[in-house]
Amino acid sequence: MRKIKSIGILCMLYAALSFASAKEIEGANSFQEVDEYIVGVSSILEPPEELESTPIEETQESLDFSQFLPEEPSIEELSIEERAKSLQYDIPMPWGHELFEKYRQYYLSNQGRKILLSTMEKAVPFMDYIQSKVTEYGVPQELAFLPVIESSFSPFAVSKSGATGIWQFMKNSINGYGLTITEWVDERRDFMKSTDAAMKKLMDNYKELKDWPLAIAAYNAGLGSLRRAVNTAGPGCDFWTIYNKGLVSRQALDYVPKFLAVASILRYPDLYGIELPSSGIKWETISLEQQVDIKLLATKAEIPLDTLKLGNAELHYTITPPENNHLLKIPADKSDQVKTILADSNAPLVRYEIYKVKQGDTLTAISKRYGISISMITKVNPGINPDKIRIGQTLMIPLSIQPLQSSGSSSNIANSGANIQTSIHTVQKGDTLYALARRYGTTAKDLANLNGISLNSILRIGQRLKIPVRL
C-alpha cells in the first residue's frame, strides 16, 4: 500500500511540477536560476529507497487498479430484469428467447398475475408436500411449479386427452410408477402418490436425455418422441436445438418456454411484488381397518368436508374402499381426534341398509335399484355367490354412496376448454338419472345437463344417454 501511495504522489507531483516548470523557467532571469530550479525538481522526483530495488514486475503485481474503475451498481440500482438475471436458478433460464420473454410479459401483466395468484391459492393444500418431495428427490426446485401449467393444481383436472390429476398422468403412463385405478380409487388424483410418481418420471427422463428442458418436454410429449428428436438432431443436442429445428410437436415446443417463464417468476415472487399465499395444510396419513364415509368423519371430527375431499381426491365415492389399509389423509392437527373416532366401535362410519332378497331378485337388479355396482355389493358381503342369491338371504347395502365431487365442484378441464369425453349408456328397465349418476360417479344434474333433459325426466327403455367417462 505504501508503494501505491508513493507512486500516486509521484504522479501528481510530476504533473504539477511539469506545468509549473514551464511558467517559472519562462520567467527566470538567468541560466543560473534555471539550473537551480532543475536541480530542485530532480531531487524531488528521486524515487523512495524502498522502490529503487523493487523489480517492475513485482510493482505491477502489487498495484490494485480497481480503485480507479467505476463502481458496479448495487442490486437496488439494477432493473427488475437485470436483478432477475443475476439470481440463481436450478434450470438455466433462456433470457432473451422470444417465446420465453412473451410468456414472462404475459404472466407479469395484471391478468397474468391474477391467474398466477389464483392458481397458487389452489396449490396451498399441496405445495408443502410437493416442495418436500422436490428436495427429497434432488430435482430442480423449479419443478414444484410444473402443475401450474399442467392442471392449475386441481386434483380433479381432466384434459381432453384423458390426462388426470395435479400431474396429469395418462392411463397408459402410470405403469411402473406405483399408481393404480380401480372401481374405488384413481390414484392419479392422489396428490401424494402422483407427486412421487411425477418426480420418478422426470428423473427417468433426465437420466436418459441429460438435459432438464428436454426432460420436461418429454413429460409433455412422451419420452419416445423426445428420444427420436434427439437421435435426429445428433448427439450432444439440447432442447433449444430441438426447438430451433422443430423436431417435436408445437405443443411440446411451447410447453418448455411457458413453464420456464412461470417458474422464473414464482421462484422469486417478491422481486415482482407478488405475495403468494402462506403455507398450507400439514397432512398425516392413517391406515384404515374399516370403511369410512368421509362425510360422517368430517362431521364428527369437525373437519371441513372440502378439505377431506381435496386430500383424498383419489376416491371415486365419499366412502373408502372395503379393503383394509387404505391410507386416509387428514389434517395433522386433527390426528388424535380422528383416531379416537375410528377406535369407537359403537359409532360405525359407514351406514348400511339390510336388504332381504325377494323372489325374482338378481344382483344386477339390486345394484341398479341402489345405484351401486355389483362388485361393490359383493365386496361388502364376502362369501356371496353373485350368480346365485337365495330368497330370504340378507345383503348389506352401503348407503350414502355418492360421487366424491358434488354438483357444486365440477371437474376442471386441464389446459383447455374442451368437454370431458363421453360414452353412451342405453337405458334399461329400472334406470333413473340418480341411479346412473351413482353408478358412473357423476351427478344427476350433470347427466341431465349433458343430455339436455330435466332432472324429473322419465327415461325410456332403449334411450341413449351420454355419460362422462371416468378417466
PECORQUI-V359813 format. One line per field, one symbol per residue. ss: DSSP state (H for helix, E for strand, - for the rest). psi: psi as a letter, one per 40 degrees, with the letter a starting at -180 (. if undefined). burial: b if it has 9 or more other ideal C-beta (glycine too) atoms within 8 Angstrom, else e. Layout:
BEGIN
ss=???
psi=???
burial=???
END
This chain:
BEGIN
ss=-HHHHHHHHHHHHHHHHHHHHHHHHH----HHHHHHHHHHHHHHH---HHHH---HHHHHHH--HHHH------HHH--HHHHHHH-----------HHHHHHHHHH--HHHHHHHHHHHHH-HHHHHHHHHHHHHH---HHHHHHHHHH-------E-----E----E-HHH-------E---EEHHH-HHHHHHHHHHHHHHHHHHH--HHHHHHHHHH-HHHHHHHHHHH-----HHHHHHH----HHHHHHHHHHHHHHHHH--HHHH----------EEEEE-----EHHHHHHHH---HHHHHHH---E-E-E-------EEEEEHHHHHHHHHHHH--------EEEEE------HHHHHHHH---HHHHHHH-------------EEEEE----E---------E--------EEEEE------HHHHHHHH---HHHHHHHH------------EEEEE---
psi=ddddddddddddddddddddddddddeieiddddddddddddddehiideedehiddddddehhedeeiiiiiiddeiiddddddeihidhhhghehdddddddddeeidddddddddddddedeeddddddddddefihddededededeffheehhieeehiidefhideeeheefhihaddigedehddddddddddddddddddefhdddddddddeidddddddddddiieiaddddddefeiiddddddddddddddddedgdddefhhiiiiahhiiihhieiihheddddddefhhdddddddfedhdieiiidiiehhhhihdeeddddddddeheegiehhihhhhhiheiidddddddefiiddddddegieihdegiiheihihhhifhiidhieegiiihheieiiiiiihhhhihehidddddddefaidddddddefiidehhihheihihhhhh.
burial=eebbebbeebeebbeebeeebeebbeebeeeebbeebbeebeeebeeeebbeebeeeebeeeeeeeeeeeeeeeeeebeeeebbeebebebebbeebebbbebbebbbeeebbebbbbbbebbbbbbbbbbebbeebebbbbbbbbbbbbbbbbbbbbbeebbbbbbbbbeeebeebebebeebbbbbbbbbbbbbbbbbbbbbbbeebebbbbbbbbbbbebebbbbbbeebeeeebbbbbbeeeebeeebbbbbbbbbbbbbbbbbbebbebeeeeebbebbbbbbebbbbbbbbbebbebebebbbbbbbbbbbbbbeeeeebebbbbbebbebbbebbeeeeeebbbbeebebeeebebebbbbebbbebebbbbbbeebebeebeeebebbbbebbbbbbeeeeebbbbeeeeebbbeebebeeebebebbbbbbbbbbebbbebeeeeeeeebeeeeebbbbbeb
END
